[in-house]
Amino acid sequence: MYKYNDFDEAFLRARTAQFRKQVERRISGSLTEDEFKPLRLMNGLYLQLHAYMLRVAIPYGSLSSAQMDQLAYIADTWDKGYGHFTTRQNIQYNWPKLSDVPDMLDALADVQMHANQTSGNTIRNVTSDPFAGAAVDEIEDPRPVAELLRQWSTDHPEFQFLGRKFKIAVGASKADRAVLKSHDLAVNIVENDAGETGYQILIGGGLGRTPMVGKVLNDFLPREVLLPYVEAVLSVYNLLGRRDNKYKARLKITVHENGLDTIRALVEERFAELRPTFAGGDQALLTEIATYFAPPIYSDAPDDAYDAAYNADPLFRAWADTNLSPHKHSGYAIATISLKAHGETPGDATSAQMRTLAQLARDFAHDELRISHEQNVILPHVHKRHLPVIHAELRKVGLATANIGLISDIIACPGMDYCALATARSIPVAQKIATRFDELKLEHEIGALKIKISGCINACGHHHVGHIGILGLDRAGVENYQITLGGDGTETTVIGERAGPGFAYDEIVPAIERLIMGYLDLRLNHDETFLATFRRLGMAPFKEVLYPEAAKRNAA
């Protein structure tokens, strides 16, 4: 992991000291809430329905055990004993007192963490593949590039007051586990036909009220010019992007209104101006950063303990089959720990659970943890012989749910239970769906299925790219839930299609049940996933299942 130097430490301390004085002025009344708002947003502090909310950055989703322990300490000391992991690989605290926030930021700085640029119209937390450094299919670890972009974007004077927020993701694998095409800008590390490594640059992706799939701006950008090229993209957007309407201010709208070719020409023009000003300093920095991401020293010990537990313990076997992924080193596995126990809030972790995760990372996983955009926690480097012990410890704190990639592994935003922007509840819908299919004992029969739920049009729950997406809206003061089908957030990104009229709060779970039962009847065999069945048959048969009364009227 990247380790802060003296400059980083001094920067964080100065930033927190500055914000402490701003908080004091707000509490004393010398700053109004309107005056305070841009200052708190610069430090990741939101004002939600019931309280302030602090959003803490977890750059590219990487954490050490000490950092996870500190997150638990903060939850106990200044919040209500838990935190909420988000689809941006961040953690949110929903109940801090304003007077305590500077102390929380100081505690974060103690373990080289912060809340800078997790809100506001600036470059947000840079995200990446949670399997980075461990994935079988990656070209290289993408995190050094993500860290380079994080350092470059932090307090960049030109981009602190953009027309809207700007999201960047970095990937380096054949499988997209970072939702690259749903970002304003994505850096995909690729190899060309000559075996050279470079960057594919995508721009103009995004969800929200106008969902769009990112487009390729540059097929193969040489490694040595990444920063001036990315800065050129931001410069063009900053000048060309709209500021008259916040709903049309994202880069995706700028690309749509001006055309990709026009944007490309403007970027190339600005890139030609910027390139000479970098003079190689960024490449020297990238080389230095890469030294912090050296792979761990792997063990070649036998994994007999894994085989014995797998054959003897059905609970462990189910967890291993569902929650483990192949690792690039023989004898190791990537363990995804579900924060989606049936009936619980997706993405929430108690302080006790955080401490257990920290201890497991320290003892058995080379001191590394990752947060995924799917709101789960990953131990990226685990020797297989340790997995039975890890599973046993996870069971003690309610973290051994064997449901990764299944119907109860639901992405859900906080919705109207917390968020001031939400128009409907998300969490209870996710809880009810998970509980219902656990009761039916159908999860494994259904197989791979991604449900994503958003409580408003801003789409923080990524519903547009769910195999089944659920969008909660307000219809004349009543919650109404639209269903979209066929979305995909991987390397074959597709925006889901709206199925038809929405459903009331008490109708949405029965509608999902009809949909799933219909899928089980429609699929060719047990191996055909929901998404594959939808792609084969299209919307029509699923609409008949969702809206049986309408189907009867049409038949008559």
N, C-alpha and C positions, 0 to 999 in steps of 0.2 A: 504493500500500500504506500501511497505517497505520504511523506513525512514533512510537516511544515518546517520552514527555515525561520531564521530570526525575523525576516521581513514579514512573512505570513503571520507570525505570532504578534508582532507589533501592530500590524494592520488590524487584526481582529480586536485586540484590546482597545485600540483607539476608537474603532467603530462602536464598540459597546459603551465606552465611556461617553461618547457623543450622544448615543441614544439614551443613556441614563439621564442626562441633563434634559433631553427633549421630553422624556416621560415625566420628570419632575415638573416641567413647565406645563404639561397637559394637566397633571393632577392639581396643580395650584390654580389653574384656570387662565394662565397667561397665554396658553395656546388653545384655540377652539378645536373641536373635533375635525372640522374641515381643514384647518391649518395643520393639524397633527396627522391627518390621513396619509399624505404622500411620504411623510417621515417614517411612520410605522410600516407602511408597505415596503419601503426600502429594506426593512429589517424583518420581513416575513410575518408581520403581525396583522391579522384580520380582525374585523368586528363582525361576529356571527350573530345568530338569532338570540342566544342566551348569554354569551360571554365573548371575550376575546379568544382568538385561536392563533397559536404560534406554529408556523410551518417551518420545520427544520430540514435543511438540505442534507441529503445523503448522496453526494456526487457519484454518478454512475452506479449507484446502489451498493457501494462497497463499505463495509464496516469491520472494525476490529472488535475483539471481545471487550476491551476497555471502553470503547465507544458505546457498545450495546449496554454494558453495565451502567454507564453514565445516563443513557436514555431512561433506564429503569429508575435510577436515583432521581432524575428530574420529574418523572411521573409521580413518584411517591412524595417528593418534597413540595412541589408547586402545582400539581394537578390532582387527578382523582385515581391515581394508581394504574393508569393504562395509557397507551398511545395508539394512534391509528396510522397504519402504513398505507400509502396512497399509490395511485396509478402513475405517479411521477417519481417513484422510488424515494419519496420523502416520508417523514413521520410528522403527524400533527398532534398537538396537545389542545384539547377542546375547552379547557376550563381554567386557564391561568388568570391571575389577577394582574392588572396592568402594572401595579407597583412591583410585582415580582419578576416581570419579564427581563429587565436588565440582569438580575441575578441568574436567570435561566441562561441568558446569552453568555455570561461569564463562565458558567458551568460547562456550556458547550465548548467554549474556547479552551478550557482546561484539557479537553481531549481532541483538539484540532477539528472542531465542528462549528457550524454557524447556521444562520438563517438568512444570509444575504441573498438577494435576488430570487427568493422563492415566491415573490409576488411582485406586482407592479408591471409597468410597460417597459420591460427590459429583457435581457437574455436570461432565461430561467435555468434552473438546475439541469446540467447536461446529463442525459440518461444513456444507458448502454445495455448490452446483453448481460443478464444476471449470471450466465454461465461463462462469462469471459475468463480466459486463462485456463479453462478446464474442458471446454467443449471439443468434442472429437472433430467437428466440421469447421472449426475456425482457421482462418489463414494466419492470424496472429492475435494476440491479446489487444483488444481495441481500447483498453482503459488509458494507456499513455496518451493517445490522441484525445480522448475525452478530457483528461486532466489538463492537457495543453490548452484546449478550448475553454476549460473552466477558468484557468489563470488569465488567459487573454481577455475573456469577457467580463471578469470581475471588476466592477467600477470603471469599465471602459468609458471614457468621457463622452464619446460620440453616441453611445447607445443606451444611456440611462433613461432617456425619455422618448422612447419609440412611440409610434402610433398605437401599438398594442403589444402584448407580450409576444415573445419569440422563443420557440422551443427547438432545441437541437438534440439529436440522438446520433450515436456512433455504433456501428456494427461491423463484424468481420467474418461472418459465417454464411454458409449456404442457406441455412434456416434463419429466418428473421425472428428473433425473440425480443426485439426492442421496438416493434411497431414503427419501423423507420419511415414508412410512407404516410404516416399520420402526423409528421412533424413539419414545422416551417422549413427546416433544413436538416438533412440527414447526410452523414458521411459514412459511406459503405466502403470498407477496405476490400479491394479486389485485386486479382491478378490478371494481366493481359496475356495475349497469346505468346509473348516472348518470355513469360514467367516473371515479369517485373511486377512489383507491388505498387499500387497507387490507390486513388480514391474515386469512387463514383459519387457524384454530388447530386442529391435530389432536393427539390424545393417545392413549396406550395402545397404541402399536405396539411391536413387539419380536420378536426371533427366539428363540434359545435353546431350552430344553426345552419351552416352551409358546409356540409362535409365534402372534402375533396381528397383525392389520392395524389400523393407527391409525384412530380414529374422529373425525369432525368435532365438536369441542366448540363452536366459534363460527364461523359462516359468514363473518362480516365484522366484524372488530374495527377500530375507528378507529385511525389511526396513532398518535395522541398518547397512547394508553393501553396501549401494548404492554407496557412493563416492569411496571407494577402488575398487569396481567392475568396475565402469566407468573409473577410472584412469587406471585400468589394460587394458581395451579395447584400450584406447588412447596410452598406452605404447607399446602394441603389434603392433598397426598400425604405430606408429612412427618409430619403428625398422624394421618392415617387409614391409611397404608400399614402392612403387617404387618412385625413384627420378630421373630416367633416362628419363622419358617421362611424362610431366605434364598432358597429356590427359589420362594417365593410373595410376595416383597417388592417386585417391580418394579411400576411404575405400572400396567402392563397388567392385572395381577392385581387391583389395587385397583379399577380401573374395572370389570373383569369381575364381581367379587364384590359391588360396591355399585350397579352400574348407571350408565350414562352420565348419565341425568337427575339422579340424586342428586349425582354429582360436579359436574355443571354448576351445580346450585343452591348447593352449598357454595362453589364457586369464585366465583360471583356475589356471595355474601354476604361472602366475604373480600376480593374486589375492591373492593366498596363501602367497606370499611374502609381499604384501602391507597391507593386512588386519590388522596385529598386530600393524602397525605404526600409525593407526588412533585413537585408544584408546578411542573412544566415543566422542571426541571433536566435530566431525561433527554432531552427533545427538543432542548434546546440542545446537549447532548453529541452527539446523533445528527447534528445539522447540522454540527458541527465535524468529526466522524469522516468524514462524506461527502466533505469536501474532500480527504481523502487518497486517495479512490478515483475521482478525475477520470479520464476516458478518456485514453489516450495521444494525442499529436498524430500523426494518421495521414498517411501519404504517398500522394500521387496519382500516383506514378511508374508508367509502363507495366509490364505484367507479361509482356512478350514472352519473357523468359528462361524463365518457367514453361511457356508454350506450346511453346517449342522443345524443352525437356527432356521434356515429356510426350509429344510426338510421336516423339522420337528414342530415348528410353531406356526399355525395357520394365520394368526394375526400378523406376525412379522412377515410372512410370505405375501399376504395381501398388500401390506405397506410397501414392501420392496418392489413388488410388481407394478405398483401405481406411482410411487413417489421417487423412485430412483431413475437416474438417467446415466447413459454411458459416459465415461471419463476418458480423456486422451491417454491416461497412463494405466496400463494393465494392473489390475488389483484394486483400483480405486473406483469410486462412484460419486456422482453428484446427487446429493440428497435435498429434495425440496420438502420443506416443512409447511404443512397446510395451516393457515390462519383462518380456516373455514370449517371449523367443527360445526356439525349440524345444529342449527338453531342459534348460533352465535353471530356476532356482527362481523362481516367479512373485513379482514385487515386489522382488526383490533388485537392487541397483545397486552396482557397484564405485565406489571413490573416483575412478578415472579416468573412468568414465562420468558421475559427478556433475559433475566438473570440465568435461567437454565440454558437458554440458547447461547449466551456468552460463555458459560462454563463448558458446554459441549464443544464450542469452537476452540476454546483454549486447550482442552484435553485431547481432542480427537480430530480436529479439522484445520490444523496449521494456522489457527487464530484468524480465520477469515469467515465472514458472513456476507451474504448479499440479500438485497431486497429486490423483488421482481415487480414489474408494472402490474402483475396479476395479484399483487397484495399478499404474497407469500414470502417466506424466508428460506434462503438456500445456504447449505453448507457445501461449498464447491469442491472441496478436496477431502474426501473421507476414504480411508482405507477400509476395504470391505470387512475386515475382521472386527472393526469397531462398530459396525452398524447395529448388531443386536443390542449392544449396551446403549447406544444412542436411542434406539427405538424404545427400550425399557424406560429410559429417563424421560423421553417425550410423553409417554403414556401417563406418567405421574402428574404432569401439569396440563393434560388435555390437548397435547399438540401432536398426537399420533394418528390423526384422521387420515385414512387411506383413500383420498379422493382427488388427487391432482389430475386435472384435465377432465374430470367427470362433472355431472350436472350440478353438484353442490359446490363446486369450486368456482363460485360466482364472483365476478367483479361487481362491486357496488359502490357508488359515491355515498357520502354521508346523508344526502337528501335533506328532506324537510325536518328531520330530527335535529339537525345542527345548522345547516347552511342557510344564510339569509337570501340567497338567490334561488333556492329550490322551490319548485311548484308542486312537488309530490314527495311521498316517502319512498325511499329506496331500500333501506335496511330491513324493515319488516317484510317486504316482498321477498327479498333474498332469503331471509330466515324461513319464511313459510314454504318457499319452493324447496329449499334444502331439506327441511323437516318432512315434507310430504313424500318426497322420493326416497328418503331414508325409510319411512314407514312402509312404502311399497316394495322396498328391497329390489329396486330396479336399476340402481346406478351402474353397476358393472354390465348388466344386460344392455343398457342404452349405449354404453361406450363413450368414446371421445365426444365431448359437447361443451361448447363455451357459451354460457349465458352472461350477458353484461347488462347492467341496469344503471340508468341515469335518472336523477330526480328533477332534471330540467334540461332545456335545450342546449346548455353549455357542454353537455356530454362528457363530464368528468369520469363517468363510468364506462366510456368507450362503447356505448350501445350500438353505434353504427357499424362496428366491426365484430359484433358478436354473431355466432352462428344463429343464436336467438338474441335479439336486442330488445330491451324493454325501456321505453321512454315515458316517464311520468310527467303529466301536464295538468294544468288547472283549466277545467272547463266550467265556467260560471260558478266558481267556488267549490267545485267537486273534483277530486282526483280522477284522472283518466289516463289509462296506460296503453300506449301504442306498441305494437309488436312489429319488429323488422326481422326478416329472415335472410339467411345466406351471406351475412357479412363475414369478413375474414381479415384478421390483423397481421397475417404472416407475410412471407415474401410474395404471396399471390393476393395482395390486399384487394378487397372488394367492399364497397359500401352496401350494407344490407337493404333489401327492398321492403317497403312498408306493406304489411299484409292487408290492412283495411281499417275499419273503424276501431277505436280504442275500447278498452274494457274498464269497468269500474273497479275500485280497490278490491271489493269482495269477489270479483269475477276473474281477476287476472291469474290467480293460481289454478283454478279449474280450467281456464283457457290453455295454460301451459301444459297441464296434464292431458287435455285432449290432443294437443299438438304432438306430444311425445308418444302417446298411444297410437296416434295415426302414423307417425314415423315408423314405429315398430312393425306395423302392418305393411307399410309401403316399401321398406328396404328390401334389397335383393337377398341379403343374407346377413349373418351376424357381423361380418367384417365391413359392411358398408356403413360408414358413419352418417350422422345426420346431415352434415354439410355435403357429402358425396351424393346422398339421396336427393337433397334439394337441387343440386346442380344437374342431376340426371333428369328430374321430373319437372322442375320449375315450380312456380308459386301455386298453380291451380289446385292440385290435390290437397295442399296444406291449407288453403283458404276454405275448402269444403269441410275440413276437419275443424278449423277454428270457428267457422260460422255455419253450423249445421242448419239453423233455421233458414238462413238465406239460401243455402244449397237446396233445401226442400222446396222453397218457393220457386227457385229457378227451374227445378225439375218438373214442377207442376205446370 
